[in-house]
Amino acid sequence: MKKKVIAVCLVIVVAILGLAFKDNLIRTYVALCHEDLQTYAVQFLDGNERTSGQYGVWKTSCYPDSGMVEFHTGGWGLAPNSIYKGFYYSADNTHQLFSAAYADKTSMVIDGDNATWTDGTDNHGTSTRIADNWFWFKASF
């Protein structure tokens, strides 16, 4: 009985740690596998007029006008309190706004490898460089 309790506790601890470090694990994956991801992103941008797709377990969105492909890794909440996380490929190696942000109403402040944006309301987000052409994002609405 005692061994079962210890095993259950260990599973719970591993699950909690996995959730706590999920973002860092994904960033590490992108840093290590960015070449394969870039092949997908470039083909997605060049391939056709499709705007959504799937890469492994992640849903993807393509924005040819800005040269960006987003990989959605998580999100939660109901409007007006939603948070989205993921990473994106930027063909021109610059920070980009989250897909749902209105470019004409949004300001972005870039500070080296980090950027923040807001549209003047409670909508805001961050972008952090992972590797050349690859950025992590978090957007709140």
BASE-970776 format. One record per residue: residue in one letter; chain; x, y, z of N, C-alpha, C in turn. Coordinates in nm, 2 decimals. Last residue first. Example, Ala and Ser with C-alpha at 12.3 -4.5 7.8 and 13.67 -1.06 7.14 Angstrom:
2
+--------+--------+--------+--------+--------+--------+--------+--------+--------+--------+--------+
! residu ! chaine !    n_u !    n_v !    n_w !   ca_u !   ca_v !   ca_w !    c_u !    c_v !    c_w !
+--------+--------+--------+--------+--------+--------+--------+--------+--------+--------+--------+
!      s !      A !   1.28 !  -0.22 !   0.71 !   1.37 !  -0.11 !   0.71 !   1.29 !   0.00 !   0.79 !
!      a !      A !   1.32 !  -0.57 !   0.78 !   1.23 !  -0.45 !   0.78 !   1.32 !  -0.33 !   0.78 !
+--------+--------+--------+--------+--------+--------+--------+--------+--------+--------+--------+
//
This chain:
141
+--------+--------+--------+--------+--------+--------+--------+--------+--------+--------+--------+
! residu ! chaine !    n_u !    n_v !    n_w !   ca_u !   ca_v !   ca_w !    c_u !    c_v !    c_w !
+--------+--------+--------+--------+--------+--------+--------+--------+--------+--------+--------+
!      f !      A !  -0.58 !   3.87 !  -2.41 !  -0.70 !   3.94 !  -2.46 !  -0.81 !   3.95 !  -2.36 !
!      s !      A !  -0.24 !   3.82 !  -2.45 !  -0.35 !   3.82 !  -2.36 !  -0.46 !   3.91 !  -2.42 !
!      a !      A !   0.02 !   3.61 !  -2.57 !  -0.08 !   3.71 !  -2.60 !  -0.20 !   3.70 !  -2.50 !
!      k !      A !   0.35 !   3.52 !  -2.61 !   0.23 !   3.51 !  -2.52 !   0.15 !   3.63 !  -2.55 !
!      f !      A !   0.59 !   3.35 !  -2.82 !   0.49 !   3.46 !  -2.79 !   0.40 !   3.42 !  -2.68 !
!      w !      A !   0.92 !   3.32 !  -2.93 !   0.82 !   3.27 !  -2.84 !   0.72 !   3.38 !  -2.82 !
!      f !      A !   1.07 !   3.29 !  -3.26 !   1.03 !   3.37 !  -3.14 !   0.92 !   3.30 !  -3.06 !
!      w !      A !   1.31 !   3.27 !  -3.51 !   1.22 !   3.20 !  -3.42 !   1.20 !   3.28 !  -3.29 !
!      n !      A !   1.52 !   3.38 !  -3.66 !   1.39 !   3.37 !  -3.72 !   1.28 !   3.30 !  -3.63 !
!      d !      A !   1.76 !   3.25 !  -3.45 !   1.74 !   3.33 !  -3.57 !   1.60 !   3.29 !  -3.63 !
!      a !      A !   1.58 !   3.17 !  -3.14 !   1.69 !   3.15 !  -3.23 !   1.66 !   3.24 !  -3.35 !
!      i !      A !   1.40 !   3.31 !  -2.97 !   1.45 !   3.17 !  -2.93 !   1.58 !   3.15 !  -3.01 !
!      r !      A !   1.30 !   3.62 !  -2.86 !   1.38 !   3.55 !  -2.96 !   1.42 !   3.41 !  -2.90 !
!      t !      A !   0.97 !   3.69 !  -2.75 !   1.11 !   3.67 !  -2.71 !   1.18 !   3.58 !  -2.82 !
!      s !      A !   0.70 !   3.90 !  -2.70 !   0.77 !   3.81 !  -2.80 !   0.92 !   3.81 !  -2.76 !
!      t !      A !   0.38 !   3.96 !  -2.55 !   0.53 !   3.96 !  -2.55 !   0.58 !   3.87 !  -2.66 !
!      g !      A !   0.08 !   4.17 !  -2.54 !   0.16 !   4.05 !  -2.56 !   0.31 !   4.07 !  -2.55 !
!      h !      A !  -0.26 !   4.27 !  -2.49 !  -0.12 !   4.29 !  -2.49 !  -0.05 !   4.16 !  -2.51 !
!      n !      A !  -0.56 !   4.44 !  -2.42 !  -0.49 !   4.34 !  -2.51 !  -0.35 !   4.37 !  -2.52 !
!      d !      A !  -0.68 !   4.64 !  -2.29 !  -0.62 !   4.54 !  -2.20 !  -0.55 !   4.43 !  -2.29 !
!      t !      A !  -0.57 !   4.89 !  -2.51 !  -0.67 !   4.84 !  -2.42 !  -0.61 !   4.74 !  -2.33 !
!      g !      A !  -0.36 !   4.95 !  -2.67 !  -0.41 !   5.06 !  -2.59 !  -0.53 !   5.02 !  -2.50 !
!      d !      A !  -0.25 !   4.73 !  -2.77 !  -0.34 !   4.81 !  -2.86 !  -0.41 !   4.92 !  -2.79 !
!      t !      A !   0.09 !   4.64 !  -2.74 !  -0.04 !   4.67 !  -2.68 !  -0.12 !   4.74 !  -2.78 !
!      w !      A !   0.39 !   4.44 !  -2.69 !   0.29 !   4.51 !  -2.77 !   0.16 !   4.53 !  -2.70 !
!      t !      A !   0.74 !   4.39 !  -2.66 !   0.60 !   4.39 !  -2.60 !   0.51 !   4.47 !  -2.69 !
!      a !      A !   1.03 !   4.19 !  -2.71 !   0.93 !   4.29 !  -2.75 !   0.80 !   4.28 !  -2.67 !
!      n !      A !   1.37 !   4.09 !  -2.70 !   1.24 !   4.10 !  -2.64 !   1.16 !   4.21 !  -2.70 !
!      d !      A !   1.63 !   4.12 !  -2.79 !   1.56 !   4.00 !  -2.82 !   1.42 !   3.99 !  -2.76 !
!      g !      A !   1.60 !   4.47 !  -2.79 !   1.69 !   4.35 !  -2.82 !   1.61 !   4.23 !  -2.86 !
!      d !      A !   1.31 !   4.57 !  -2.75 !   1.43 !   4.59 !  -2.67 !   1.52 !   4.46 !  -2.69 !
!      i !      A !   1.04 !   4.73 !  -2.90 !   1.14 !   4.62 !  -2.91 !   1.26 !   4.66 !  -2.83 !
!      v !      A !   0.71 !   4.77 !  -2.87 !   0.83 !   4.83 !  -2.82 !   0.93 !   4.71 !  -2.83 !
!      m !      A !   0.43 !   4.85 !  -3.08 !   0.53 !   4.75 !  -3.03 !   0.65 !   4.82 !  -2.99 !
!      s !      A !   0.08 !   4.91 !  -3.09 !   0.22 !   4.96 !  -3.09 !   0.31 !   4.86 !  -3.03 !
!      t !      A !  -0.20 !   4.89 !  -3.30 !  -0.11 !   4.83 !  -3.20 !   0.03 !   4.89 !  -3.21 !
!      k !      A !  -0.37 !   4.95 !  -3.50 !  -0.41 !   5.00 !  -3.37 !  -0.31 !   4.96 !  -3.26 !
!      d !      A !  -0.28 !   4.82 !  -3.73 !  -0.30 !   4.96 !  -3.74 !  -0.33 !   5.03 !  -3.60 !
!      a !      A !  -0.28 !   4.55 !  -3.65 !  -0.16 !   4.62 !  -3.67 !  -0.17 !   4.77 !  -3.67 !
!      y !      A !  -0.45 !   4.39 !  -3.41 !  -0.48 !   4.48 !  -3.52 !  -0.35 !   4.57 !  -3.54 !
!      a !      A !  -0.39 !   4.05 !  -3.32 !  -0.37 !   4.19 !  -3.29 !  -0.39 !   4.28 !  -3.42 !
!      a !      A !  -0.40 !   3.79 !  -3.39 !  -0.53 !   3.85 !  -3.36 !  -0.51 !   4.00 !  -3.33 !
!      s !      A !  -0.13 !   3.71 !  -3.42 !  -0.22 !   3.71 !  -3.54 !  -0.35 !   3.79 !  -3.51 !
!      f !      A !   0.10 !   3.92 !  -3.26 !   0.02 !   3.80 !  -3.26 !  -0.09 !   3.82 !  -3.36 !
!      l !      A !   0.36 !   4.09 !  -3.45 !   0.24 !   4.09 !  -3.37 !   0.17 !   3.96 !  -3.37 !
!      q !      A !   0.71 !   4.00 !  -3.46 !   0.58 !   4.02 !  -3.52 !   0.47 !   4.03 !  -3.42 !
!      h !      A !   1.05 !   4.07 !  -3.48 !   0.94 !   4.04 !  -3.40 !   0.81 !   4.08 !  -3.48 !
!      t !      A !   1.23 !   3.93 !  -3.77 !   1.19 !   4.04 !  -3.68 !   1.07 !   4.00 !  -3.60 !
!      n !      A !   1.31 !   3.77 !  -3.98 !   1.38 !   3.76 !  -3.86 !   1.35 !   3.88 !  -3.76 !
!      d !      A !   1.15 !   3.74 !  -4.20 !   1.25 !   3.85 !  -4.21 !   1.32 !   3.87 !  -4.07 !
!      a !      A !   1.00 !   3.52 !  -4.13 !   1.09 !   3.51 !  -4.25 !   1.19 !   3.62 !  -4.25 !
!      s !      A !   0.95 !   3.39 !  -3.83 !   0.94 !   3.52 !  -3.89 !   1.05 !   3.52 !  -4.01 !
!      y !      A !   0.76 !   3.15 !  -3.66 !   0.87 !   3.17 !  -3.76 !   0.85 !   3.31 !  -3.82 !
!      y !      A !   0.67 !   3.13 !  -3.32 !   0.65 !   3.16 !  -3.46 !   0.78 !   3.18 !  -3.53 !
!      f !      A !   0.50 !   2.97 !  -3.05 !   0.62 !   3.02 !  -3.11 !   0.59 !   3.05 !  -3.25 !
!      g !      A !   0.27 !   3.03 !  -2.77 !   0.33 !   2.95 !  -2.88 !   0.46 !   3.01 !  -2.93 !
!      k !      A !  -0.04 !   3.10 !  -2.61 !   0.11 !   3.09 !  -2.61 !   0.15 !   3.01 !  -2.73 !
!      y !      A !  -0.30 !   3.32 !  -2.50 !  -0.25 !   3.23 !  -2.60 !  -0.10 !   3.22 !  -2.60 !
!      i !      A !  -0.57 !   3.38 !  -2.29 !  -0.42 !   3.38 !  -2.31 !  -0.38 !   3.28 !  -2.41 !
!      s !      A !  -0.86 !   3.58 !  -2.23 !  -0.79 !   3.47 !  -2.29 !  -0.64 !   3.49 !  -2.30 !
!      n !      A !  -1.10 !   3.73 !  -2.13 !  -0.98 !   3.70 !  -2.05 !  -0.91 !   3.58 !  -2.11 !
!      p !      A !  -1.35 !   3.80 !  -2.23 !  -1.24 !   3.88 !  -2.27 !  -1.11 !   3.85 !  -2.19 !
!      a !      A !  -1.32 !   3.48 !  -2.36 !  -1.32 !   3.62 !  -2.39 !  -1.40 !   3.69 !  -2.28 !
!      l !      A !  -1.18 !   3.25 !  -2.14 !  -1.29 !   3.29 !  -2.22 !  -1.28 !   3.44 !  -2.24 !
!      g !      A !  -0.89 !   3.03 !  -2.12 !  -0.97 !   3.14 !  -2.08 !  -1.08 !   3.16 !  -2.18 !
!      w !      A !  -0.59 !   2.94 !  -2.29 !  -0.70 !   2.91 !  -2.20 !  -0.77 !   3.04 !  -2.17 !
!      g !      A !  -0.34 !   2.76 !  -2.47 !  -0.42 !   2.88 !  -2.45 !  -0.53 !   2.84 !  -2.35 !
!      g !      A !  -0.06 !   2.64 !  -2.67 !  -0.15 !   2.64 !  -2.56 !  -0.23 !   2.77 !  -2.55 !
!      t !      A !   0.08 !   2.65 !  -2.90 !   0.12 !   2.55 !  -2.81 !   0.02 !   2.54 !  -2.69 !
!      h !      A !   0.08 !   2.71 !  -3.24 !   0.00 !   2.74 !  -3.11 !   0.03 !   2.62 !  -3.02 !
!      f !      A !   0.29 !   2.87 !  -3.44 !   0.27 !   2.74 !  -3.39 !   0.20 !   2.76 !  -3.25 !
!      e !      A !   0.27 !   3.09 !  -3.72 !   0.25 !   3.07 !  -3.58 !   0.23 !   2.92 !  -3.55 !
!      v !      A !   0.46 !   3.23 !  -3.96 !   0.39 !   3.11 !  -3.93 !   0.39 !   3.09 !  -3.78 !
!      m !      A !   0.49 !   3.52 !  -4.17 !   0.50 !   3.46 !  -4.04 !   0.41 !   3.33 !  -4.04 !
!      g !      A !   0.49 !   3.72 !  -4.36 !   0.60 !   3.62 !  -4.36 !   0.61 !   3.55 !  -4.23 !
!      s !      A !   0.28 !   3.89 !  -4.39 !   0.38 !   3.93 !  -4.29 !   0.50 !   3.83 !  -4.29 !
!      d !      A !   0.14 !   3.76 !  -4.58 !   0.16 !   3.90 !  -4.60 !   0.27 !   3.95 !  -4.51 !
!      p !      A !   0.10 !   3.49 !  -4.49 !   0.20 !   3.52 !  -4.60 !   0.23 !   3.67 !  -4.61 !
!      y !      A !   0.05 !   3.34 !  -4.22 !   0.03 !   3.48 !  -4.26 !   0.13 !   3.53 !  -4.36 !
!      c !      A !  -0.08 !   3.05 !  -4.09 !   0.01 !   3.11 !  -4.19 !  -0.04 !   3.25 !  -4.22 !
!      s !      A !  -0.08 !   2.85 !  -3.80 !  -0.15 !   2.95 !  -3.88 !  -0.05 !   3.02 !  -3.96 !
!      t !      A !  -0.12 !   2.52 !  -3.66 !  -0.04 !   2.63 !  -3.72 !  -0.13 !   2.73 !  -3.79 !
!      k !      A !  -0.13 !   2.32 !  -3.37 !  -0.20 !   2.39 !  -3.48 !  -0.11 !   2.50 !  -3.53 !
!      w !      A !   0.08 !   2.05 !  -3.27 !   0.05 !   2.20 !  -3.27 !  -0.03 !   2.24 !  -3.39 !
!      v !      A !   0.17 !   1.80 !  -3.29 !   0.05 !   1.82 !  -3.20 !   0.01 !   1.97 !  -3.20 !
!      g !      A !   0.28 !   1.82 !  -3.61 !   0.28 !   1.73 !  -3.49 !   0.15 !   1.76 !  -3.41 !
!      y !      A !   0.13 !   2.08 !  -3.73 !   0.26 !   2.03 !  -3.73 !   0.27 !   1.95 !  -3.60 !
!      q !      A !  -0.13 !   2.19 !  -3.94 !  -0.09 !   2.11 !  -3.82 !   0.05 !   2.06 !  -3.84 !
!      g !      A !  -0.30 !   2.49 !  -4.05 !  -0.24 !   2.35 !  -4.07 !  -0.21 !   2.29 !  -3.94 !
!      s !      A !  -0.43 !   2.76 !  -4.24 !  -0.42 !   2.69 !  -4.11 !  -0.37 !   2.55 !  -4.14 !
!      t !      A !  -0.45 !   2.88 !  -4.48 !  -0.40 !   2.96 !  -4.37 !  -0.39 !   2.89 !  -4.24 !
!      r !      A !  -0.36 !   2.81 !  -4.82 !  -0.41 !   2.76 !  -4.70 !  -0.36 !   2.84 !  -4.58 !
!      e !      A !  -0.26 !   2.87 !  -5.07 !  -0.34 !   2.98 !  -5.00 !  -0.40 !   2.93 !  -4.87 !
!      n !      A !   0.07 !   2.73 !  -5.07 !  -0.06 !   2.75 !  -5.12 !  -0.13 !   2.86 !  -5.04 !
!      g !      A !   0.37 !   2.75 !  -5.02 !   0.30 !   2.64 !  -5.08 !   0.16 !   2.67 !  -5.14 !
!      d !      A !   0.51 !   2.93 !  -4.88 !   0.53 !   2.93 !  -5.02 !   0.43 !   2.84 !  -5.09 !
!      l !      A !   0.45 !   2.89 !  -4.61 !   0.44 !   3.02 !  -4.66 !   0.44 !   3.02 !  -4.82 !
!      f !      A !   0.51 !   2.61 !  -4.60 !   0.37 !   2.66 !  -4.57 !   0.35 !   2.80 !  -4.62 !
!      q !      A !   0.78 !   2.61 !  -4.65 !   0.69 !   2.54 !  -4.74 !   0.54 !   2.59 !  -4.72 !
!      v !      A !   0.86 !   2.75 !  -4.42 !   0.89 !   2.81 !  -4.56 !   0.80 !   2.74 !  -4.66 !
!      a !      A !   0.78 !   2.57 !  -4.22 !   0.73 !   2.71 !  -4.22 !   0.75 !   2.77 !  -4.36 !
!      y !      A !   0.92 !   2.33 !  -4.27 !   0.78 !   2.33 !  -4.27 !   0.72 !   2.48 !  -4.29 !
!      t !      A !   1.18 !   2.43 !  -4.24 !   1.14 !   2.37 !  -4.37 !   0.99 !   2.37 !  -4.38 !
!      q !      A !   1.17 !   2.51 !  -3.97 !   1.18 !   2.61 !  -4.08 !   1.15 !   2.56 !  -4.21 !
!      l !      A !   1.17 !   2.27 !  -3.84 !   1.05 !   2.36 !  -3.83 !   1.05 !   2.46 !  -3.94 !
!      d !      A !   1.42 !   2.18 !  -3.91 !   1.30 !   2.10 !  -3.95 !   1.18 !   2.19 !  -3.95 !
!      e !      A !   1.57 !   2.38 !  -3.77 !   1.58 !   2.36 !  -3.92 !   1.47 !   2.28 !  -3.98 !
!      h !      A !   1.50 !   2.38 !  -3.50 !   1.45 !   2.49 !  -3.58 !   1.47 !   2.46 !  -3.73 !
!      c !      A !   1.56 !   2.20 !  -3.29 !   1.50 !   2.15 !  -3.42 !   1.45 !   2.26 !  -3.51 !
!      l !      A !   1.66 !   2.35 !  -3.07 !   1.73 !   2.23 !  -3.13 !   1.68 !   2.19 !  -3.26 !
!      a !      A !   1.47 !   2.55 !  -3.03 !   1.62 !   2.59 !  -3.05 !   1.70 !   2.47 !  -3.11 !
!      v !      A !   1.24 !   2.40 !  -3.00 !   1.25 !   2.49 !  -3.11 !   1.40 !   2.52 !  -3.14 !
!      y !      A !   1.30 !   2.26 !  -2.76 !   1.28 !   2.19 !  -2.88 !   1.30 !   2.28 !  -3.00 !
!      t !      A !   1.32 !   2.48 !  -2.59 !   1.44 !   2.40 !  -2.61 !   1.42 !   2.32 !  -2.74 !
!      r !      A !   1.05 !   2.56 !  -2.59 !   1.16 !   2.65 !  -2.64 !   1.28 !   2.58 !  -2.67 !
!      i !      A !   0.94 !   2.34 !  -2.47 !   0.90 !   2.37 !  -2.61 !   1.01 !   2.46 !  -2.67 !
!      l !      A !   1.05 !   2.36 !  -2.22 !   1.07 !   2.24 !  -2.30 !   1.04 !   2.27 !  -2.44 !
!      n !      A !   0.94 !   2.60 !  -2.13 !   1.08 !   2.59 !  -2.15 !   1.12 !   2.47 !  -2.23 !
!      d !      A !   0.66 !   2.53 !  -2.12 !   0.71 !   2.63 !  -2.21 !   0.86 !   2.62 !  -2.23 !
!      k !      A !   0.67 !   2.32 !  -1.92 !   0.63 !   2.30 !  -2.06 !   0.68 !   2.40 !  -2.15 !
!      f !      A !   0.71 !   2.33 !  -1.65 !   0.83 !   2.36 !  -1.74 !   0.79 !   2.34 !  -1.88 !
!      a !      A !   0.46 !   2.28 !  -1.53 !   0.53 !   2.40 !  -1.49 !   0.65 !   2.43 !  -1.59 !
!      l !      A !   0.40 !   2.03 !  -1.64 !   0.32 !   2.15 !  -1.67 !   0.39 !   2.28 !  -1.64 !
!      g !      A !   0.60 !   1.88 !  -1.52 !   0.59 !   1.88 !  -1.67 !   0.51 !   2.00 !  -1.71 !
!      l !      A !   0.54 !   1.91 !  -1.25 !   0.67 !   1.97 !  -1.30 !   0.66 !   1.98 !  -1.46 !
!      i !      A !   0.30 !   1.77 !  -1.25 !   0.30 !   1.91 !  -1.21 !   0.43 !   1.98 !  -1.27 !
!      a !      A !   0.39 !   1.51 !  -1.32 !   0.29 !   1.58 !  -1.40 !   0.29 !   1.73 !  -1.37 !
!      v !      A !   0.56 !   1.46 !  -1.11 !   0.61 !   1.46 !  -1.24 !   0.52 !   1.54 !  -1.33 !
!      v !      A !   0.37 !   1.46 !  -0.89 !   0.48 !   1.55 !  -0.89 !   0.54 !   1.57 !  -1.03 !
!      i !      A !   0.21 !   1.24 !  -0.97 !   0.15 !   1.37 !  -0.96 !   0.26 !   1.48 !  -0.96 !
!      v !      A !   0.40 !   1.03 !  -0.96 !   0.33 !   1.06 !  -1.09 !   0.27 !   1.20 !  -1.08 !
!      l !      A !   0.45 !   1.03 !  -0.68 !   0.56 !   1.06 !  -0.78 !   0.50 !   1.10 !  -0.92 !
!      c !      A !   0.21 !   0.96 !  -0.58 !   0.26 !   1.09 !  -0.54 !   0.37 !   1.13 !  -0.64 !
!      v !      A !   0.19 !   0.70 !  -0.68 !   0.09 !   0.80 !  -0.71 !   0.14 !   0.94 !  -0.69 !
!      a !      A !   0.41 !   0.59 !  -0.54 !   0.41 !   0.59 !  -0.69 !   0.31 !   0.69 !  -0.74 !
!      i !      A !   0.33 !   0.61 !  -0.27 !   0.46 !   0.68 !  -0.32 !   0.46 !   0.69 !  -0.47 !
!      v !      A !   0.11 !   0.45 !  -0.28 !   0.10 !   0.59 !  -0.24 !   0.22 !   0.67 !  -0.29 !
!      k !      A !   0.23 !   0.20 !  -0.34 !   0.13 !   0.26 !  -0.43 !   0.11 !   0.41 !  -0.41 !
!      k !      A !   0.39 !   0.16 !  -0.11 !   0.45 !   0.18 !  -0.24 !   0.36 !   0.24 !  -0.34 !
!      k !      A !   0.19 !   0.12 !   0.08 !   0.28 !   0.24 !   0.09 !   0.35 !   0.27 !  -0.04 !
!      m !      A !   0.08 !  -0.12 !   0.00 !   0.00 !   0.00 !   0.00 !   0.09 !   0.13 !   0.00 !
+--------+--------+--------+--------+--------+--------+--------+--------+--------+--------+--------+
//
